[in-house]
């Protein structure tokens, strides 16, 4: 049959593996240094992996392919645990693939005695009400560690003396992880923002003074984080509604970090306001390799 299937440009693919976690069906693997589609049966053709490729090596093509087999996917997926199964079923639900969703749930019920988790727990997580990005981090509910708050610091913070390893923190907000931040929190309004890969602050000894001072911040890992589509939506809100002035994307030199820059570019393109976007690329040794407006 003719249907949509992922196509990988091997000349562009550098084998970074960023696409692998985003394919909940398990249709992608890194083989011989390249991302490969291992089975037409397991590719649903919905393209959840496309936006995670920092090399733009993935597209959707229409071609002759075996029909997608939800049962085959479930047989392989259940060994990965409940979180992977829930992510897959949410993926089907979000794309209105109700037939496949019912097939998956029915298979889980029929084989529950062989599973390491309860099917009812899966169903509850898949169908529980979604919290909007406006509500995430709201102080009125949820995890207290996600409650948005500003951190007040003296206008003239003490400078570390020679021989003293203590340096003042420049963090002005909490939380900082992109899944937890509220894009309409007051510290984002009219701010200059830095969107930093998780590893940057560990590699750079002067991250606080160089990039964080006077800025709001969001951190993320473009290789390991799930549901990164939310990040683009939040960044659009920060641009259009919180009206951030500029965005600096600080990433490591490793290929998988490029996905964070791609998300920022997508947000700038989708937003109705236009803001300056800067790239800062950091070496594993902590040096700034590149700092430029993009």
VMD Tcl script that draws the C-alpha trace (Angstrom):
set ca {
  {0.00 0.00 0.00}
  {1.04 3.64 -0.53}
  {1.41 5.55 2.74}
  {3.54 8.09 4.61}
  {6.85 6.78 5.93}
  {9.92 8.51 7.37}
  {12.80 9.03 4.93}
  {16.36 9.61 6.17}
  {18.96 11.49 4.13}
  {22.14 9.56 4.96}
  {24.36 12.33 3.59}
  {22.93 14.76 6.19}
  {22.59 12.31 9.08}
  {25.56 12.38 11.47}
  {24.31 9.64 13.79}
  {23.76 11.93 16.78}
  {20.73 9.89 17.91}
  {18.52 12.84 18.89}
  {15.66 11.33 16.87}
  {15.67 7.99 18.68}
  {13.84 8.96 21.93}
  {11.14 10.81 19.94}
  {10.17 7.64 18.04}
  {8.06 5.90 20.67}
  {7.27 3.13 18.20}
  {10.92 2.04 18.17}
  {11.16 2.26 14.38}
  {14.53 4.05 14.45}
  {17.95 2.79 15.49}
  {21.52 3.98 15.06}
  {23.26 1.42 12.87}
  {26.75 1.88 11.42}
  {26.78 5.50 12.56}
  {23.50 6.47 10.84}
  {19.85 6.62 11.87}
  {17.98 3.80 10.15}
  {14.30 2.98 9.76}
  {14.38 -0.65 10.83}
  {10.81 -1.59 9.88}
  {7.97 -0.11 7.85}
  {5.62 -2.02 10.16}
  {6.66 0.19 13.09}
  {6.67 3.63 11.42}
  {3.32 5.38 11.83}
  {4.30 8.15 9.40}
  {3.18 10.95 11.75}
  {6.67 12.47 11.87}
  {7.18 13.07 15.60}
  {10.92 12.57 15.02}
  {11.32 15.22 12.30}
  {11.61 18.33 14.48}
  {14.20 16.66 16.71}
  {16.78 16.20 13.95}
  {19.39 19.01 14.18}
  {20.67 18.14 10.70}
  {17.27 18.33 8.92}
  {17.99 14.82 7.64}
  {14.45 13.49 8.09}
  {11.37 13.98 5.93}
  {8.11 12.18 5.22}
  {7.65 10.50 1.86}
  {4.76 8.63 0.27}
  {5.83 5.23 -0.98}
  {4.90 1.59 -1.14}
  {5.23 0.22 2.39}
  {3.83 -2.48 4.62}
  {0.84 -1.30 6.65}
  {1.65 0.06 10.09}
  {1.12 -2.70 12.68}
  {0.10 -1.42 16.13}
  {0.14 -4.91 17.64}
  {3.72 -5.49 16.51}
  {4.69 -2.13 18.03}
  {3.07 -2.98 21.37}
  {4.73 -6.41 21.52}
  {8.15 -4.76 21.28}
  {7.35 -1.64 23.31}
  {6.03 -3.12 26.56}
  {9.51 -4.26 27.59}
  {10.55 -0.59 27.68}
  {8.18 0.08 30.58}
  {5.07 2.03 31.40}
  {6.47 5.51 30.63}
  {7.29 4.57 27.04}
  {3.88 2.95 26.54}
  {2.09 6.01 27.95}
  {4.11 8.34 25.71}
  {3.22 6.24 22.67}
  {-0.50 6.15 23.45}
  {-0.55 9.89 24.11}
  {1.15 10.32 20.75}
  {-1.65 8.35 19.06}
  {-4.32 10.29 20.94}
  {-2.84 13.69 20.06}
  {-2.86 12.72 16.36}
  {-6.43 11.39 16.58}
  {-5.33 7.85 15.69}
  {-8.25 6.39 17.65}
  {-8.30 3.03 15.84}
  {-4.65 2.33 16.68}
  {-5.22 3.60 20.23}
  {-8.06 1.13 20.77}
  {-5.97 -1.70 19.28}
  {-3.14 -0.92 21.68}
  {-5.37 -0.74 24.77}
  {-7.18 -3.96 23.84}
  {-3.86 -5.74 23.37}
  {-2.63 -4.48 26.74}
  {-5.78 -5.73 28.47}
  {-5.53 -9.14 26.80}
  {-1.89 -9.51 27.87}
  {-1.98 -7.76 31.25}
  {-0.89 -10.87 33.14}
  {2.47 -10.71 31.34}
  {3.06 -7.00 31.93}
  {5.12 -5.34 34.67}
  {2.50 -2.59 35.09}
  {-1.27 -2.23 35.37}
  {-3.27 -1.29 32.29}
  {-5.58 0.96 34.36}
  {-2.54 3.03 35.37}
  {-1.68 3.48 31.70}
  {-5.21 4.51 30.78}
  {-5.39 7.04 33.63}
  {-2.17 8.71 32.54}
  {-3.13 8.81 28.88}
  {-6.56 10.32 29.49}
  {-5.91 12.55 32.49}
  {-6.65 16.26 31.87}
  {-3.76 18.10 30.28}
  {-2.25 21.03 32.14}
  {-1.75 23.98 29.83}
  {1.57 25.76 29.55}
  {-0.11 28.76 31.20}
  {-0.92 26.64 34.27}
  {2.40 24.85 34.61}
  {4.45 26.18 37.47}
  {1.41 28.01 38.96}
  {1.88 28.56 42.67}
  {-1.69 27.46 43.40}
  {-1.16 23.77 42.72}
  {1.10 20.98 41.59}
  {4.57 20.27 42.88}
  {5.87 23.04 45.19}
  {9.21 22.77 43.42}
  {7.50 23.97 40.22}
  {5.99 27.11 41.76}
  {7.23 30.22 39.94}
  {9.08 32.73 42.08}
  {11.59 35.50 41.61}
  {14.84 35.55 43.55}
  {15.79 38.95 44.90}
  {19.49 39.71 45.13}
  {21.44 42.83 46.13}
  {22.00 45.17 43.21}
  {25.73 45.00 43.86}
  {26.50 41.38 44.58}
  {29.85 40.67 46.28}
  {32.69 39.67 43.99}
  {34.65 36.56 44.84}
  {38.02 37.51 46.27}
  {41.27 36.09 44.96}
  {41.73 32.58 46.26}
  {38.09 32.34 47.31}
  {36.23 29.69 45.33}
  {32.81 31.14 46.15}
  {31.20 33.16 43.35}
  {27.82 34.92 43.58}
  {24.87 33.28 41.86}
  {23.13 35.33 39.17}
  {19.97 33.20 39.14}
  {16.89 35.42 39.47}
  {14.09 32.85 39.17}
  {12.75 29.41 39.94}
  {12.11 26.96 38.26}
  {14.49 26.87 35.31}
  {13.73 23.58 33.47}
  {11.65 24.24 30.35}
  {9.00 21.65 31.23}
  {8.43 23.43 34.54}
  {8.68 27.13 33.71}
  {5.56 29.23 33.28}
  {6.14 31.36 30.14}
  {4.04 34.15 31.63}
  {5.93 34.31 34.94}
  {6.83 37.91 35.79}
  {10.57 37.36 35.46}
  {10.19 36.64 31.73}
  {8.33 39.87 30.95}
  {10.44 42.33 28.95}
  {13.56 40.31 29.76}
  {16.55 39.13 27.79}
  {16.39 35.35 27.93}
  {19.03 32.65 27.72}
  {17.94 29.20 26.56}
  {20.74 26.91 27.70}
  {21.50 23.25 27.15}
  {21.79 21.43 30.48}
  {25.53 20.80 30.15}
  {26.58 24.39 29.42}
  {26.59 25.61 33.02}
  {28.73 22.62 34.04}
  {31.27 23.18 31.27}
  {31.58 26.96 31.74}
  {33.12 28.17 34.94}
  {31.82 31.71 34.30}
  {28.34 30.83 32.99}
  {26.62 32.98 35.63}
  {28.64 36.12 34.96}
  {28.82 35.68 31.17}
  {25.31 34.55 30.24}
  {22.98 34.45 33.25}
  {23.55 37.88 34.82}
  {20.53 40.11 34.24}
  {18.71 37.47 32.16}
  {15.83 35.05 32.60}
  {16.66 31.44 31.82}
  {15.27 28.16 30.59}
  {17.32 24.95 30.43}
  {16.70 21.80 28.39}
  {18.39 18.77 26.89}
  {17.52 18.34 23.19}
  {18.75 14.74 23.26}
  {17.11 13.30 26.37}
  {14.03 15.42 27.16}
  {10.61 14.08 26.17}
  {7.70 16.01 24.63}
  {9.90 18.84 23.37}
  {7.08 20.22 21.20}
  {5.97 22.00 24.39}
  {9.23 23.95 24.42}
  {8.45 25.61 21.09}
  {4.97 26.58 22.28}
  {6.36 28.09 25.47}
  {9.01 30.05 23.60}
  {6.35 31.47 21.29}
  {4.39 32.61 24.33}
  {7.49 34.22 25.80}
  {8.06 36.12 22.57}
  {4.47 37.18 21.83}
  {2.94 37.56 25.29}
  {5.74 37.96 27.83}
  {7.50 40.07 25.17}
  {11.06 38.99 25.85}
  {13.53 41.33 24.14}
  {16.19 38.89 22.93}
  {16.99 35.20 23.15}
  {20.48 33.71 23.47}
  {20.73 29.97 22.82}
  {23.76 28.53 24.63}
  {24.65 25.02 23.47}
  {27.58 22.62 23.58}
  {29.65 21.85 20.49}
  {28.31 18.27 20.29}
  {25.92 17.59 17.37}
  {22.91 16.61 19.48}
  {22.82 20.09 21.04}
  {21.85 21.62 17.70}
  {18.26 20.57 18.30}
  {17.87 23.35 20.89}
  {18.83 25.99 18.35}
  {16.35 24.50 15.88}
  {13.57 24.77 18.46}
  {14.42 28.41 19.10}
  {14.40 29.15 15.38}
  {11.03 27.45 15.00}
  {9.61 29.55 17.82}
  {10.93 32.79 16.30}
  {9.40 31.83 12.96}
  {6.01 30.96 14.50}
  {5.83 34.05 16.73}
  {4.07 37.18 15.52}
  {6.76 39.38 17.10}
  {10.31 39.26 15.78}
  {13.21 39.30 18.22}
  {16.99 39.00 17.83}
  {18.31 35.45 18.27}
  {21.92 34.78 19.27}
  {23.87 31.50 19.20}
  {26.61 30.80 21.72}
  {28.49 27.54 21.17}
  {30.59 26.20 24.03}
  {33.41 23.67 23.80}
  {33.64 20.68 26.10}
  {36.57 22.50 27.73}
  {34.27 25.43 28.54}
  {35.49 27.93 25.95}
  {33.18 30.02 23.75}
  {33.77 28.74 20.22}
  {31.18 30.92 18.54}
  {28.91 33.80 19.54}
  {26.84 35.30 16.76}
  {23.39 36.57 15.84}
  {21.52 34.07 13.68}
}
mol new
graphics top color blue
foreach p $ca { graphics top sphere $p radius 0.5 }
foreach p [lrange $ca 0 end-1] q [lrange $ca 1 end] { graphics top cylinder $p $q radius 0.2 }
display resetview
